[in-house]
């Protein structure tokens, strides 16, 4: 059953990527795309990479706030684990990197896997909430002259998901005793105790948001992360000779973030090209230049996860393996 669902998810992701990629690249002058990339000012591209590096560092700091509600993890450990997870998301299907980083933090922090995975998923949900708020402000302000219909539809759908998620984070941690009583009354047999323990860990992960100082720190870092990501977009645009206004950069980052909820191949091939072109074209950026930009944007992300993700796997797993071999010897 699981392998069947995996196969179908792959089929859907590949078909969606192929359709969106077709609509994104049809009519594109590839010579113009190549000239735009070849003429890049690499100082600005390096600057964009530096800003993106600061953003992923803040992401590690943000996740550490949730993890350390129950653990005592150092920033370096969370950073390397986070980047190893992003590496997995870039090369593995179905956002498997979320499981990778959760397993690493569970192993190195002595925390329950369920608790760590809950904080990872809650962090993603917080990103959805932030993106919905940002997109709503941008669209209400009329920054985009003709918002693509898909952005409007996805924003509405994600608004429902974000509202339900925010309500769950606020309410569910207060239902622990009631939920345990319900599970104990159900005829679950051997599954009863594991399910009660699982529910306890999930609620514990959500409860990490319920301390005000922790919540304010998390919210402040979330705002800083998306501001830095928008700055990365603007600076990378300068590197390609494109003037992307800050408000347009926010809208583009929002579109890319919301589109990541769709079934996709590793690296969001097809989806990112479609989003980049449909968002940037109404602002006077040609189809060819928009495609060149989004290809460079994806390349920048791959460089980022390779530069930090591969060492992250070595730091967290390679050294542990070497120590284990030495102990055995």
PyMOL commands that set and color helices and strands:
alter all, ss='L'
color gray80, all
select helices_A, chain A and resi 2-25+30-38+42-67+75-91+97-109+113-140+149-185+191-210+212-239+246-259+266-268+271-283+287-328
alter helices_A, ss='H'
color red, helices_A
deselect
rebuild
show_as cartoon
